Amino acid sequence: MTNQAEQALRRLELTISRRLDGLMHGQHQGLLPGPGSEAGDSRVYVPGEDDVRRMDWAVTARTTVPHVRDLVSDRELETWALADLSPSMDFGTTDTDKRDLVVSAIGAIGFLTSRMGDRFGALVLHDDALHRMPARTGRPALYGLLHSLLDAPRGRPAQDAPDLAEGIDVLAAMRRRHGLRVVVSDFLEAQPSLDPGAERAWERPIRRLAARHQVLAVEVMDPRELELPNVGTVAFTDPETGHVSEVHLSPRVRAAYAEAAALQREGTRAALRRAGVSHLVLRTDRDWVFDIAQFALRQRRMAHLAHRRAGT
């Protein structure tokens, strides 16, 4: 490991251990609170919301009121992440680029889950292949995984390269045991649809993944993907194909672009909502540590309120 990469990873770990833990009040319970397989307390059954397979028949018989048994999150689970390092991720107009945010997000999830003893592995969508990094426990293994992500060369346009949908399908087929699955991508498509209600190419695969696992979709974006500056004529290069076009950024062009970008992003939000997965947005012009912490706290509050409503 080069000194530069080693220093970058140490800074990342310190950032996560100091700032993220502080923002989350030192009560780490995972980014997504949810069910596992270890039996917990019983509570009153809520028709239409609770799984009848978790019915606590002993308490139900004793009280004559249907009860279900809550589940405590497993320990020593496997967390798998799909890291999108396709050419569109090598873009950034602020102090960082989208690829850096991918590594930061993977690192944050990896460091947090490794403290709970979980094994952590990754699939990397890069160039013309999907690269598999086996799930292992411990800090050295996670450092090795993150170092591989940092060392990966910039993406190159490649024919027949696997897309995000294929990556999610492979992620779903690898391990059957329930766990956390994380997809880190910009969710941009070669032929984007501006209809928010249209089905995305990756929507069905991620819905199938969510049927068996907890799924967190981390959408990475740069502000220039949402609106264009007033700088006259600009040469644009499509990172996925290498095609170059010159465009004059008139007010009309800029307004049309902003509208199309907003529709595309709304389509991504709608598709993830339909798939039933958690959705975290990270931007290159924002404090990603703060955004992750706020997301985790919001998820815990929602889970706590849902549990209280179910128990009333």
Solvent accessible surface area in square Angstrom, and as a share of the most:
residue,aa,sasa,rsa
1,M,107,0.48
2,T,83,0.48
3,N,120,0.62
4,Q,147,0.65
5,A,9,0.07
6,E,42,0.19
7,Q,103,0.46
8,A,30,0.24
9,L,1,0.01
10,R,120,0.44
11,R,145,0.53
12,L,19,0.09
13,E,38,0.17
14,L,83,0.41
15,T,39,0.22
16,I,0,0.00
17,S,38,0.25
18,R,171,0.62
19,R,102,0.37
20,L,0,0.00
21,D,30,0.16
22,G,48,0.46
23,L,52,0.26
24,M,2,0.01
25,H,131,0.58
26,G,58,0.56
27,Q,115,0.51
28,H,43,0.19
29,Q,110,0.49
30,G,10,0.10
31,L,6,0.03
32,L,18,0.09
33,P,38,0.24
34,G,25,0.24
35,P,75,0.47
36,G,11,0.11
37,S,81,0.53
38,E,98,0.44
39,A,64,0.50
40,G,16,0.15
41,D,118,0.61
42,S,37,0.24
43,R,36,0.13
44,V,59,0.34
45,Y,41,0.16
46,V,31,0.18
47,P,103,0.65
48,G,83,0.79
49,E,133,0.60
50,D,18,0.09
51,D,48,0.25
52,V,89,0.51
53,R,211,0.77
54,R,65,0.24
55,M,28,0.13
56,D,12,0.06
57,W,174,0.61
58,A,69,0.54
59,V,19,0.11
60,T,21,0.12
61,A,82,0.63
62,R,171,0.63
63,T,58,0.34
64,T,118,0.68
65,V,64,0.37
66,P,63,0.40
67,H,26,0.12
68,V,0,0.00
69,R,83,0.30
70,D,30,0.16
71,L,56,0.28
72,V,68,0.39
73,S,40,0.26
74,D,14,0.07
75,R,131,0.48
76,E,108,0.48
77,L,21,0.10
78,E,24,0.11
79,T,3,0.02
80,W,2,0.01
81,A,0,0.00
82,L,0,0.00
83,A,0,0.00
84,D,6,0.03
85,L,0,0.00
86,S,18,0.12
87,P,12,0.08
88,S,13,0.08
89,M,0,0.00
90,D,20,0.10
91,F,78,0.32
92,G,33,0.31
93,T,67,0.39
94,T,55,0.32
95,D,154,0.80
96,T,40,0.23
97,D,32,0.17
98,K,0,0.00
99,R,25,0.09
100,D,61,0.32
101,L,3,0.02
102,V,0,0.00
103,V,7,0.04
104,S,16,0.10
105,A,1,0.01
106,I,0,0.00
107,G,0,0.00
108,A,0,0.00
109,I,3,0.02
110,G,0,0.00
111,F,8,0.03
112,L,1,0.00
113,T,10,0.06
114,S,32,0.20
115,R,119,0.43
116,M,42,0.19
117,G,30,0.29
118,D,11,0.06
119,R,68,0.25
120,F,8,0.03
121,G,0,0.00
122,A,0,0.00
123,L,3,0.01
124,V,4,0.02
125,L,7,0.04
126,H,13,0.06
127,D,22,0.12
128,D,93,0.48
129,A,36,0.28
130,L,46,0.23
131,H,83,0.37
132,R,130,0.48
133,M,35,0.16
134,P,59,0.37
135,A,20,0.15
136,R,138,0.50
137,T,75,0.43
138,G,34,0.33
139,R,105,0.38
140,P,108,0.68
141,A,31,0.24
142,L,6,0.03
143,Y,14,0.05
144,G,36,0.35
145,L,11,0.05
146,L,0,0.00
147,H,35,0.16
148,S,46,0.30
149,L,1,0.00
150,L,61,0.30
151,D,81,0.42
152,A,21,0.16
153,P,87,0.55
154,R,153,0.56
155,G,14,0.14
156,R,158,0.58
157,P,70,0.44
158,A,41,0.32
159,Q,167,0.74
160,D,145,0.75
161,A,39,0.30
162,P,23,0.15
163,D,72,0.37
164,L,20,0.10
165,A,17,0.13
166,E,87,0.39
167,G,0,0.00
168,I,0,0.00
169,D,59,0.30
170,V,59,0.34
171,L,1,0.00
172,A,23,0.18
173,A,67,0.52
174,M,46,0.20
175,R,100,0.36
176,R,155,0.57
177,R,138,0.50
178,H,62,0.28
179,G,1,0.01
180,L,21,0.11
181,R,2,0.01
182,V,0,0.00
183,V,0,0.00
184,V,0,0.00
185,S,1,0.00
186,D,2,0.01
187,F,2,0.01
188,L,72,0.36
189,E,42,0.19
190,A,93,0.72
191,Q,159,0.71
192,P,72,0.45
193,S,36,0.24
194,L,84,0.42
195,D,79,0.41
196,P,40,0.25
197,G,55,0.53
198,A,29,0.23
199,E,90,0.40
200,R,7,0.03
201,A,70,0.54
202,W,4,0.01
203,E,2,0.01
204,R,139,0.51
205,P,9,0.05
206,I,0,0.00
207,R,91,0.33
208,R,132,0.48
209,L,1,0.01
210,A,26,0.20
211,A,93,0.72
212,R,117,0.43
213,H,8,0.04
214,Q,43,0.19
215,V,7,0.04
216,L,0,0.00
217,A,0,0.00
218,V,0,0.00
219,E,1,0.01
220,V,0,0.00
221,M,9,0.04
222,D,0,0.00
223,P,21,0.13
224,R,83,0.30
225,E,25,0.11
226,L,43,0.21
227,E,100,0.45
228,L,17,0.09
229,P,39,0.24
230,N,111,0.57
231,V,91,0.52
232,G,24,0.23
233,T,84,0.49
234,V,43,0.25
235,A,62,0.48
236,F,72,0.30
237,T,81,0.47
238,D,59,0.31
239,P,59,0.37
240,E,69,0.31
241,T,90,0.52
242,G,38,0.36
243,H,124,0.55
244,V,85,0.49
245,S,44,0.28
246,E,136,0.61
247,V,51,0.29
248,H,109,0.49
249,L,3,0.02
250,S,28,0.18
251,P,102,0.64
252,R,207,0.75
253,V,55,0.32
254,R,71,0.26
255,A,65,0.51
256,A,57,0.44
257,Y,75,0.29
258,A,38,0.29
259,E,115,0.51
260,A,31,0.24
261,A,13,0.10
262,A,59,0.46
263,L,61,0.30
264,Q,14,0.06
265,R,8,0.03
266,E,58,0.26
267,G,0,0.00
268,T,0,0.00
269,R,94,0.34
270,A,10,0.08
271,A,0,0.00
272,L,2,0.01
273,R,158,0.58
274,R,102,0.37
275,A,8,0.06
276,G,62,0.59
277,V,17,0.09
278,S,26,0.17
279,H,44,0.20
280,L,7,0.03
281,V,51,0.29
282,L,0,0.00
283,R,59,0.21
284,T,8,0.05
285,D,65,0.34
286,R,125,0.46
287,D,60,0.31
288,W,41,0.14
289,V,1,0.01
290,F,84,0.35
291,D,17,0.09
292,I,2,0.01
293,A,0,0.00
294,Q,57,0.25
295,F,2,0.01
296,A,0,0.00
297,L,25,0.12
298,R,107,0.39
299,Q,36,0.16
300,R,34,0.13
301,R,133,0.49
302,M,111,0.49
303,A,41,0.32
304,H,105,0.47
305,L,87,0.43
306,A,48,0.37
307,H,92,0.41
308,R,144,0.53
309,R,162,0.59
310,A,10,0.07
311,G,40,0.39
312,T,144,0.84
